[in-house]
Amino acid sequence: MQLGRPGRRALVAALAAVALVPTSNACRRRKPAEVNAIVPSFTVNRPRAPLGSAVEVTYSCNVEPSAKKLAKDYQALVHFLDSHGVMLFDDDHRPTPPTTAWEPGKTYTYTLTKFIPIYPYVGEAEVRMGLYKDRERVALKAEDAGMQEYKVGKIELLPQTENIFLVYKEGWHNPESRPDNPGLEVTWTKKDALVSFKNPKKDVIVYLEADTNYKAFDAPPVLTLAVAGKTGLVLPIDSSEVFLKKIRVRAADLGSEEWVDRSSPSSRA
C-alpha cells in the first residue's frame, strides 16, 4: 500500500482548481484568418464515373481584382469525401501556373486526368479544394467546410462493374503495389502483352499510364500499341518517368466481334 504525502496531494488539488478557472486572456478566441479573394471551382467531364475509371477534372481559381498576390508557391488541396465526411482519396497537385505567378483580375484553369481508386464505397462524393504549404493554408472565398477546405462540387461513384472490364491474357506478370504508393497497383509486362475487353460498339478513349526502367535497355525502348490488330500508337520512350497517353479508337476500328484484343510491347502498364 502506498501513501501519498498530504502536502503534495493538497498542492496538486490546488493547481487543478486554478487551471479550471478561466481568465479574460484564456477566453479570447483566435482571430479568423483574413480571406483572400480567390474563388476555387471544380468541374468533371463525367459527373457519374465507375470506380477504377479515368475522369478529366478541370480546376479553376478566379483571382478577383481585390485579391492579394500570393508570395509562396502553394499546393492545391483536393479531397474526395464519402457521405459521412471521411476522405476516400485525394488529387493534391501543383497548380498551373505556380501560385506566385497568379495576378489579380485573372482566372487560371487547367485540366488533369484522375484515375479513381477502387474503394469499397459507391455513392455521392463531396469534393473540397484549398491551398496549402507545409502546415499553412490560405483562406479562400468559398464555402468553408472547416480547416480551410472549401466545398466545390460533387461526383457520383458507380460500381466497378459499370466500367469496361479488362481481361489480362498472356504476357503479364502478377500485379504488385508500388513501394512509394501501396494503394497503387501496377503490372509489369513481358516483351509482348495482350489484354482484352468487351466490345462497347462505340467510340472509346484508351488511357495508358505507364513507365519503364529506361536505363535497363541497350537502345531506347519503343512502345507499340495495337487495338484489334491495328496499330494505334508508336511511342519512343526517353526516360523512366511515368507518362500518360490517351488514344481515341473509333467504333469501326473495334470490329464486330464481342471481345476486342489490345496488345502492347511494353515494360510496365
C-alpha positions as CSV (number, residue, x, y, z in Angstrom):
1,M,0.0,0.0,0.0
2,Q,1.4,3.4,-1.0
3,L,0.6,6.5,0.9
4,G,0.8,9.9,-0.8
5,R,2.3,12.7,1.2
6,P,-0.6,15.0,2.3
7,G,1.2,18.2,1.4
8,R,1.9,17.2,-2.2
9,R,-1.7,16.0,-2.6
10,A,-3.1,19.3,-1.5
11,L,-0.7,21.1,-3.9
12,V,-1.9,19.1,-6.9
13,A,-5.5,19.7,-6.0
14,A,-5.0,23.4,-5.6
15,L,-3.2,23.7,-9.0
16,A,-6.0,21.7,-10.7
17,A,-8.6,24.1,-9.3
18,V,-6.6,27.1,-10.6
19,A,-6.4,25.5,-14.0
20,L,-10.2,25.3,-14.2
21,V,-10.7,29.0,-13.5
22,P,-11.0,30.9,-16.8
23,T,-9.3,34.3,-17.2
24,S,-10.0,37.1,-19.6
25,N,-7.0,36.1,-21.7
26,A,-7.9,32.4,-21.9
27,C,-11.4,33.3,-23.2
28,R,-10.1,35.2,-26.2
29,R,-10.9,33.4,-29.4
30,R,-8.5,33.1,-32.3
31,K,-8.9,35.8,-34.8
32,P,-10.4,34.4,-38.1
33,A,-7.9,34.2,-41.0
34,E,-8.3,37.1,-43.5
35,V,-10.0,35.8,-46.6
36,N,-8.1,36.3,-49.8
37,A,-10.5,36.9,-52.7
38,I,-9.6,33.8,-54.7
39,V,-12.6,31.6,-55.7
40,P,-11.8,27.9,-56.4
41,S,-14.1,25.7,-58.6
42,F,-14.2,22.2,-60.0
43,T,-15.8,20.5,-62.9
44,V,-15.6,17.0,-64.3
45,N,-16.3,15.5,-67.7
46,R,-18.2,12.6,-66.2
47,P,-20.3,13.5,-63.1
48,R,-21.1,9.8,-62.7
49,A,-18.0,7.6,-63.0
50,P,-17.2,4.0,-62.1
51,L,-14.5,3.0,-59.6
52,G,-11.2,2.4,-61.4
53,S,-12.1,4.6,-64.4
54,A,-10.5,7.8,-65.6
55,V,-12.1,11.2,-65.5
56,E,-10.9,14.6,-66.8
57,V,-11.0,17.1,-63.9
58,T,-10.9,20.8,-64.6
59,Y,-9.7,23.0,-61.8
60,S,-10.2,26.8,-61.8
61,C,-9.2,29.6,-59.5
62,N,-10.7,33.1,-60.1
63,V,-8.3,35.6,-58.6
64,E,-10.6,38.6,-58.1
65,P,-9.3,42.2,-58.6
66,S,-9.2,42.7,-54.8
67,A,-7.1,39.6,-54.2
68,K,-3.7,39.8,-52.7
69,K,-0.8,38.3,-54.6
70,L,0.5,35.0,-53.1
71,A,4.1,35.2,-52.0
72,K,4.6,31.4,-51.9
73,D,4.1,28.5,-54.3
74,Y,1.2,26.7,-52.7
75,Q,0.0,23.1,-53.4
76,A,-3.6,22.6,-54.4
77,L,-5.5,20.5,-51.9
78,V,-8.2,18.3,-53.4
79,H,-10.1,15.9,-51.2
80,F,-12.9,13.5,-52.2
81,L,-15.1,12.5,-49.2
82,D,-17.9,10.0,-48.7
83,S,-21.3,10.7,-47.4
84,H,-20.0,10.7,-43.8
85,G,-17.3,13.2,-44.4
86,V,-14.5,10.6,-44.5
87,M,-11.8,11.2,-47.1
88,L,-11.7,8.5,-49.8
89,F,-8.8,9.8,-51.9
90,D,-7.1,13.0,-52.9
91,D,-5.8,14.7,-56.0
92,D,-3.3,17.1,-54.4
93,H,-1.0,18.7,-57.0
94,R,0.9,21.8,-58.0
95,P,-1.4,24.4,-59.8
96,T,-0.6,25.5,-63.3
97,P,0.9,28.1,-63.4
98,P,2.5,28.3,-59.9
99,T,0.5,30.4,-57.4
100,T,3.3,33.1,-57.2
101,A,2.5,33.8,-60.9
102,W,-1.2,34.5,-60.3
103,E,-2.3,38.1,-60.9
104,P,-5.4,39.8,-59.5
105,G,-8.2,40.1,-62.0
106,K,-7.3,36.8,-63.8
107,T,-8.7,33.3,-63.8
108,Y,-6.4,30.2,-64.0
109,T,-7.9,27.0,-65.4
110,Y,-6.2,23.6,-66.2
111,T,-7.3,20.0,-66.6
112,L,-5.9,16.9,-65.1
113,T,-6.6,13.2,-65.6
114,K,-7.6,11.4,-62.4
115,F,-7.8,7.6,-62.1
116,I,-10.5,6.9,-59.5
117,P,-9.1,4.4,-57.0
118,I,-11.1,1.2,-56.2
119,Y,-12.7,1.6,-52.8
120,P,-15.5,-0.3,-51.1
121,Y,-17.8,2.7,-51.5
122,V,-20.3,3.8,-54.1
123,G,-22.5,6.9,-54.0
124,E,-22.1,10.6,-53.9
125,A,-18.7,12.0,-53.0
126,E,-18.1,15.6,-52.0
127,V,-15.1,17.5,-53.5
128,R,-13.2,20.0,-51.4
129,M,-10.4,22.3,-52.5
130,G,-7.8,24.5,-50.8
131,L,-4.3,25.9,-51.0
132,Y,-1.5,24.9,-48.6
133,K,2.2,24.8,-48.0
134,D,3.5,22.7,-45.2
135,R,1.2,23.5,-42.2
136,E,0.0,26.8,-43.7
137,R,-3.3,27.1,-45.5
138,V,-4.8,30.0,-47.4
139,A,-8.3,31.4,-46.5
140,L,-10.2,31.4,-49.8
141,K,-13.5,33.0,-50.9
142,A,-15.8,29.9,-50.9
143,E,-17.9,27.7,-48.6
144,D,-15.6,26.6,-45.8
145,A,-16.1,23.1,-44.6
146,G,-13.6,23.5,-41.8
147,M,-9.8,23.6,-41.7
148,Q,-9.9,25.9,-44.7
149,E,-11.1,23.2,-47.0
150,Y,-13.8,24.6,-49.4
151,K,-16.8,22.7,-50.9
152,V,-16.6,23.0,-54.7
153,G,-18.7,20.1,-56.1
154,K,-19.7,16.5,-56.1
155,I,-19.2,13.4,-58.2
156,E,-21.1,10.1,-58.1
157,L,-19.0,7.0,-57.8
158,L,-20.5,4.0,-59.5
159,P,-19.7,0.3,-59.0
160,Q,-16.6,-1.0,-60.8
161,T,-18.9,-3.3,-62.8
162,E,-20.0,-0.2,-64.7
163,N,-16.5,0.2,-66.2
164,I,-15.1,-1.6,-69.2
165,F,-13.8,-4.8,-67.8
166,L,-10.2,-5.8,-68.8
167,V,-9.0,-9.4,-69.1
168,Y,-5.2,-9.6,-68.9
169,K,-4.1,-12.5,-71.1
170,E,-0.6,-13.7,-71.9
171,G,2.5,-11.5,-71.4
172,W,1.7,-10.1,-67.9
173,H,3.4,-10.6,-64.6
174,N,1.4,-10.7,-61.3
175,P,0.1,-7.3,-60.1
176,E,2.1,-5.6,-57.3
177,S,1.9,-2.5,-55.2
178,R,4.3,0.4,-55.7
179,P,6.7,0.8,-52.7
180,D,6.2,4.6,-52.8
181,N,2.4,4.3,-53.0
182,P,0.9,1.0,-51.6
183,G,-2.5,2.0,-52.8
184,L,-1.5,2.0,-56.4
185,E,-1.4,-1.4,-58.2
186,V,0.9,-1.9,-61.2
187,T,1.5,-4.8,-63.6
188,W,4.8,-5.5,-65.4
189,T,4.6,-6.7,-69.0
190,K,6.9,-9.0,-70.8
191,K,8.1,-8.1,-74.3
192,D,4.6,-8.6,-75.7
193,A,1.4,-8.4,-73.7
194,L,-2.2,-8.9,-74.6
195,V,-5.4,-7.6,-72.9
196,S,-9.0,-8.0,-74.0
197,F,-12.2,-6.1,-73.3
198,K,-15.8,-6.5,-74.2
199,N,-16.6,-4.5,-77.4
200,P,-18.7,-1.4,-76.4
201,K,-19.7,-0.9,-80.0
202,K,-19.0,2.8,-79.8
203,D,-16.0,5.2,-79.8
204,V,-13.7,4.8,-76.8
205,I,-10.6,6.5,-75.3
206,V,-7.9,4.2,-74.2
207,Y,-6.0,5.7,-71.2
208,L,-2.5,4.3,-70.9
209,E,-0.4,5.3,-67.8
210,A,3.0,3.6,-67.8
211,D,6.7,3.8,-67.1
212,T,9.7,1.6,-67.5
213,N,13.3,1.3,-66.4
214,Y,14.8,3.2,-69.3
215,K,18.4,2.5,-68.2
216,A,17.9,-1.2,-68.4
217,F,17.7,-1.1,-72.2
218,D,20.7,-1.1,-74.6
219,A,18.8,1.0,-77.0
220,P,15.9,3.5,-76.3
221,P,12.7,1.3,-75.9
222,V,9.7,1.9,-78.1
223,L,6.1,1.2,-77.1
224,T,3.7,-0.1,-79.8
225,L,0.0,-0.2,-79.0
226,A,-2.4,-2.1,-81.3
227,V,-6.2,-2.4,-81.0
228,A,-8.0,-5.1,-82.8
229,G,-4.8,-5.8,-84.8
230,K,-4.4,-2.2,-85.9
231,T,-1.5,-0.1,-84.7
232,G,-2.7,3.0,-82.9
233,L,0.4,4.3,-81.2
234,V,4.2,4.1,-81.6
235,L,5.9,5.8,-78.8
236,P,9.7,6.1,-78.3
237,I,10.4,6.2,-74.5
238,D,13.2,8.6,-73.5
239,S,13.1,8.4,-69.7
240,S,12.0,6.4,-66.7
241,E,9.3,8.9,-65.8
242,V,5.6,8.0,-65.6
243,F,3.7,9.1,-68.8
244,L,0.0,9.2,-69.7
245,K,-1.3,8.7,-73.2
246,K,-4.9,8.9,-74.5
247,I,-5.7,7.0,-77.7
248,R,-9.1,7.6,-79.3
249,V,-10.4,4.5,-81.0
250,R,-13.4,4.6,-83.4
251,A,-16.2,2.1,-83.1
252,A,-15.5,1.0,-86.7
253,D,-11.9,0.1,-85.8
254,L,-13.1,-2.1,-82.9
255,G,-14.7,-4.5,-85.4
256,S,-17.8,-6.5,-84.9
257,E,-16.6,-9.3,-82.5
258,E,-17.9,-9.4,-79.0
259,W,-14.4,-9.0,-77.5
260,V,-11.5,-6.8,-78.6
261,D,-7.8,-7.6,-78.2
262,R,-5.3,-4.9,-77.3
263,S,-1.6,-5.6,-77.4
264,S,1.4,-3.6,-76.3
265,P,5.1,-4.5,-76.2
266,S,6.0,-2.5,-73.0
267,S,7.8,-2.7,-69.7
268,R,5.0,-1.6,-67.5
269,A,1.3,-0.8,-67.8
